Amino acid sequence: MAKVKREACLTGLVSLLVISALLSPALTASVATSGGVKIVSLRTDKDVYHLGEKMVITLSVYSPGDMDNIRIDVSGLRGRHGHNLIDISRRVNLSTGINSLNLSYRIPSCGCAVRYGNYILNVSVRYDGAIVNATHGIALTGQGKVTYVAIMIDEAKRLIETEDVTLLDVRTAEEYKEAHIRGAISIPLAELDNRTEELNKSKKIIVYCCSGLRSAKASDILIKHGFKRVYNMIGGITAWQEHGYPVTNNDVKAVTGISGLPVTIAALITTVYMLRRRRDGGDYTK
């Protein structure tokens, strides 16, 4: 039964590989270390923006020693014409320890330049032929509206490790028992609409499933019920395991990850779903 469920979860993903060339490289980006350099944190002053607002990006980088002329690139927020509206490059000197850098960007005030939806910011720190990457999710929506934020695996892991968040698994009870991320609450998608009172609205909620499709629908349900700090983990537990991060079986023992499945495959179906959602104005029946 578990094998059948796993196969059903992955069915059709391979055929979506061709779409990867059209998507952001953030689908495979993750926090990494090289020569001791590490991106400690990457955040914006808020995660949901409106047209015309100023965005402040804060990056913290750990350096094991003094380093000069380090290149830092920030990109993202793909516009309607297909190029990244945020495309910032800086040369900085790093001191031993934690270094902080603030960058700002003004979101276009006209919807003719950028669509409402979820976006991934990509940050890279380059030096001596080495590169360290990290991602951060933001959302753009209309005035007075609330939406969820899609985040990559590396950001989900940072949030879990550094903040008091709720981790919500919306797969079936059987899938949850087979393997889940430690500390996750199990509320299957089919039951969520009637069980939202079990969740704390004041905390950030990271929602995940197998690939990110069911969790996107669950995130919309939470927004409908008045939750304002909802984060959909793109790629789901499949991508989590592909990164080598541990899962548990009933919070008793570690379960090894799935080998040989590219993270991009797990994330593509979610991206296609969100593109369809954007096209159809959120109508899942089309």
Helices and strands as residue ranges (DSSP letters): H 2-10, G 14-22, G 25-28, E 33-34, E 37-44, E 48-49, E 54-63, E 67-78, E 84-94, E 97-106, E 117-127, E 130-140, E 149-151, H 153-162, E 166-169, H 173-178, E 185-186, H 189-192, G 196-198, E 205-208, H 213-224, E 230-233, H 236-242, E 247-249, E 253-255, H 263-279
